[in-house]
Amino acid sequence: GDGSWSAGVPDGGKRAVFDATGAAAKDVTVADNAQVGAVSFDADGYRLSGGKLAFVASKGAAVIDVKAGAHEIASPIASGVELEAKIAHGSSLELSGGMVSRGLDKLGSGWLNLSGDLSMMGTLGFDSGSVRFDSEIEGSALDSLVVRQSDGAAPAIVRADGETVVRHLNVEGSFIKRGAEKLVLDVRDSPRVSNLTTVKPATTNGQPPSSDLDYGFPEDGSAPE
C-alpha cells in the first residue's frame, strides 16, 4: 500500500519487491538517493515518487522487473550501469521522472513509456512490445537505438508522441512507427540498418546516398519527406 521506502545499500545487490494486492492505488515515497540493485513490481498499480533513485550493481546490469500490472516511476533515475527493464506481456512501465543512464535494454513484450527527460550515454535496445517517447528527445539525449526482432515475432513499435531524433540506428528485423510526432532517424553513422524501406534510395549497405539526409517518419505511415 501507500508508504515510504528508503534504501542505502552500498553494493546495490538488493532487490525491492512491491507485491501488495488490492485495487487501491499504491503510492510510495522514495527517500533521496535511495540505492538499489533491482526493483520488482509483482502486483498492479504502483507509483514511486520523491527523491532520486540510484540503480547500482556490483556485477552486470541493474534491473526493473515488471511481472504484472501498470506502474510509474516518477522519481528521477540515475544509473551508473546499464539498466534492464523486463516488462511482461500486458504490463507497462512509465518512467516520468527522467533518467540518466549508461544504457537501457527493454526485454519482454510489454509497454515502456519514456515520458521524462532522458540522458543516455549508451544504447536503448528492445526486441518486442512498444517503446513510447512522450517528451521531445534529441540525438544528444538518445545516442543509439537498437531494435531486435526474433524470428516469427511481431514487429516492435516505436511510438513518438514527442519529436524524437535518433543519431545511431541498428535494426535487426523491423519496427513500426506510431505516435503524433515525427521520428527522425539520422542514420549517417549507423553501423547497420536493415528493413528500412523509404522512398529515398539507399546504397547496398542500407545507408542513405548523402550524409546530409535523414529519415523522418510521420504519424500517418507515409514515407519520409
Protein Blocks (a to p, Z undefined) as FASTA:
>chain_A
ZZddddddfklpaccddfbgcjbdcdddddehiacfbdcdfbghiacehjddddddfehj
dddddfbdcdddfbdcddfbdcdddddehiacddfkbpadfbdcdedjbdcddfbccddf
bdcddfehjdddfbdcdfklmmbacddddehiacdddddfbdcddfbdcdehddddedjb
dcdddfklgcbdghiacfbdcdfkopafbfkbccdddfkopacZZ
